[in-house]
Amino acid sequence: MKILNTTPPYNLFGLEEQNYKTSKVVAIPIPYDSTVTYKSGARDGPRAIIEASRNMELYSEEFNGDISKAGIYTTEELAPDFSSPEKTVERIEKEVGLVLDDGKLPLLIGGEHTVALGSIKALASRNKKFTVIHFDAHSDSRDELFGTKYCHACVAARARELADSCYSVGVRSIDEQSAKKYPDSILYMKDMQNMSTQDIINAIRVNTLKDIYITVDLDVLDPSEMPSVGTPEPNGLTYSKLKDILRGSMMAKDVLGIDFTELSPIPGLIAPNYLAAKLIYSAIGSIWSSQPKSSIV
């Protein structure tokens, strides 16, 4: 018997039909938070985002069309390797590599920020010359923390080793050693406050290569809009401004992959989950609208 009235399928944006072969974007949910240093719970982020996204309208007034028509495929959750953070990153690298080799855009949904390194390693191993654009309240520039170099506080440090460059945006928490070591590759929130959105976009464009990988730690947002993160920092970006900066940063660039991490859902508070889902949907629209031959309508 077929039930006549059903809820949307359990995938990103609740799409009725998924086809890996024709999809341009492949979303990989990764419920992992083993190296989180303050509030845990990011492992529940992917499910919260997917659940929220199933209740969204697919038509976007911003893009005057249905963004999902770009073709979005959601894989099953990728199981972490709990033997070590390095093993988890290797597992993610392997899965992302398959997506890249099929000519599709990987979209990682974390989980903690460490998952981004799997995508970055997969791109680096394919001899890509690219810049990692790193949106984060924290510099994530520590070389090592708690005995591992693969920690959510070390993401930018590893990215600078793996990619040709890394440019951090929205930082308002950094250790002294990192501040002295990376004076020119961090755009601090204190400086962004006196910059227009276009000035910020211009700074990102000037400091990045043609090919980019974008990694978004949701704590780059202000806790008034995004309280559901493991380490909230005051004085962050608004949803609207981050959305506009992301879109402007992609113009005249080729996006090789993207991730959204560190949502740590608060029981009973669904607005941040919905915000994250909307931000991801807008980012997908921005990626394809920036491609000269693409269409999302």
C-alpha positions, 0 to 999 in steps of 0.5 A, a space after each residue: 500500500 502506498 501512503 497518499 500523504 507523506 512528509 518530504 524525503 529525508 535529504 537536504 531540502 527534502 527533494 522528491 527526486 535525487 539523481 547522482 548522475 545528473 546532480 551538480 552538487 553532492 552533499 555529504 553529512 558528517 556527524 563528527 565532533 571528537 576534537 571539540 574543545 568546549 561545548 560538544 554537539 556538532 555531531 548533531 548538526 547535519 541532521 538538524 540542518 537536513 531536518 530544517 531544510 525539509 521545511 523550506 520553500 525551494 523557490 528563491 525570491 533572491 535568485 528568482 528560481 528554484 535553486 534545487 534545479 541545479 541538481 543536489 544529491 545527499 549521500 548517507 551520513 559518513 561514519 567517522 573513524 573514531 580511532 583518530 582524527 587523522 583517520 576520519 580526515 582520510 576517510 572524508 578525503 577518499 569520499 570527497 575524491 570520488 565526488 571530485 573525480 565525477 566532476 561534481 561540487 562537494 558540499 560538506 555538512 558538519 560536524 566540527 570544522 576538522 571535516 573541512 580538511 578532508 575536502 582540502 586534502 582531496 583537492 590538494 592531492 589532485 594538484 589543484 592550485 587554490 585558495 581556502 577562504 576561511 570564514 570563522 570567529 577563530 583563527 584556527 591557526 594552532 599547529 597542534 592541540 591536545 596531541 593532534 594536528 587534526 583538530 578544529 582549532 588547527 584547520 587554517 594551519 593545515 589549510 595553509 600547508 595543503 593549499 596555495 594560500 588561506 585567507 581567514 575572514 571574520 576572526 575575533 579570537 586568536 592566540 598571540 603566536 598566530 597573530 604574529 605569524 599570520 599578519 597578512 592573511 587574516 581579515 579581523 572583525 575589528 577591521 571589517 566593522 569599518 568596511 563596507 560589504 563591497 570593501 570586504 568582498 574586494 579584500 577577499 578577491 585581491 587576496 585569493 586565487 582564481 580557484 577557491 575552496 570555501 569553509 564556513 564555521 557558523 560561529 563567524 555569525 553573531 551569537 544573537 543570530 547563531 547561538 547554536 555553536 560550540 564556541 560562540 564569540 560576540 560581535 560577529 557577522 549578521 546572516 544577511 551580511 555573510 550571505 552577501 559576502 559569500 555571494 560577492 566572493 564567488 563572483 569571478 572565481 571558480 568554487 571547487 568545494 564548500 563546507 558548513 560546520 560547527 552547528 551544535 543544535 540547542 534543543 527546542 531552538 530551531 531558528 539557528 538550524 533553519 538559518 544554516 539551511 537557508 545559508 547553504 541554499 543561498 550559497 548554492 544559488 550564488 555558486 551557480 549564478 556566478 558561473 557564466 553558463 549555469 542556470 538554476 531556473 
